[in-house]
Amino acid sequence: MTRRTLQVGELLKEELTDIIRREVKDPRVGFMSITTVEVTPDLRSARVFVSVLGTDEERSNTLDALRSAAKFIRFHLKPRLRMRQIPELEFRDDRSMEYAEQISATLRQIRKSEVGSPSPAAGAPPFEDKGMA
């Protein structure tokens, strides 16, 4: 990714978050956040990764609502961006936060089991020094 595509991606992320919060009135949109926006080198399309807090049904409803509102969102992007062409928006589910939480829970469980178990040397007989004869 070039510096330009990264900058456009960050700008889109900020503007999309604002537009979705203020302008999109669809009740299917749940508690969500935009994690990343990947813009193609020609700036004609953008993949918007969305993390949704809630059940699988709420996640699906939110993504459906965002996909159906894509043209509406692009319409509101036009006056905010100084670009010749506003990228086509493709909303995708981002489960990276869910995956990170699973890893954290597994690590906590491992630490808990290590604290409760005896150390490997606890059952061994004490060290006897027989010296060198």
Buried (B, 14 or more C-beta within 10 A) or exposed (E): EEEEBEEBBEBBBEBBBEBBEEEBEBEBBBEBBBBBBBBBEEBEEBBBBBBBEEEEEBBBBBBBBBEEBBEBBBEBBEEBBEEEEBBEBEBBBBBEEEEEEEEEEEEEEEEEEEEEEEEEEEEEEEEEEEEEE
